[in-house]
């Protein structure tokens, strides 16, 4: 999954997954999150967050793993300036 953003200075991108206890598990510190050999347990809410000194924004995507299909989503957002 890829998260794109725009802002000055360029935002730092983080991917995480929401856990059942409400916390988030950090998965990646770049714009692309690659999930390999996905299983049903990988289903859930994934969060792309971008931040810079001006502010931050985040978007969530629900990923459902079914069988052996490959799923790909592109998530993009812009920061308010």
N, C-alpha and C positions, 0 to 999 in steps of 0.2 A: 504494500500500500504506500502511496506517495502523498505527502502533504506539501503543498506549496504556499509560500507567503511572500509578502512584499512589505518593505518598511525601511526607514533610515534611522539608525543603522540597521543592517540586515538582522532580522530576528534569529534567535537560536531556537531550533526545533527539537522537541522531545516527544517521543511516543511512549505511552504507558497503557496498561490494561487495568480496568476497574476490577477489584477483587470482591468476593462475597462479603467481606467485613467492612466494605466502604473505602478501604485504602486503595492506593494505586501502585502497581509494580512497574518500575521503569524498565523499558525494553530497548530503547534506542535513543541516541542523542544526535540523530540526523534526520533528514526529511523522508528517507525511505525505510519502511519497516518490512523486512522479509521474514515470512513465516514458512518454515520448511517442514515437510512431513506432518502436515496439520492433522489433528484429531478432533473429535467432538469436544474434548475438554478445552480446546483453543477457542471455542465459541465464546462470545461475550462482547462487552463494550470496550472499544479501543479509543484512546484519547490522543489527539495530536494537539500539542500546545506550543505556541510560539511566543517568545518574549524578547524584549529589548528595553533599554532605559526609558523609552517613551510609554510603554504599556505592554499588555499581554492579551492574548486571545486564545481560545481553544475550541475545538470541534470534536464531537464524538461520533463514532460510527459503530453500528451493531453488526458483528460478523457472526454468521451461522455456518458451521461446517457440517456438510451433509455428504456422506459417502466419500468418494475419492475425487470429487469435482475440485477444480482449481478456481478459487475466488480471487478477484482483484477489484479493488475499489480505488478511485482517485478522489482525494479530498483536498479542496483548495479553499483558501480564505485570504482576506486582506485585513491588515491592521488599520485601525482608524488613526489618522495623523492629526 
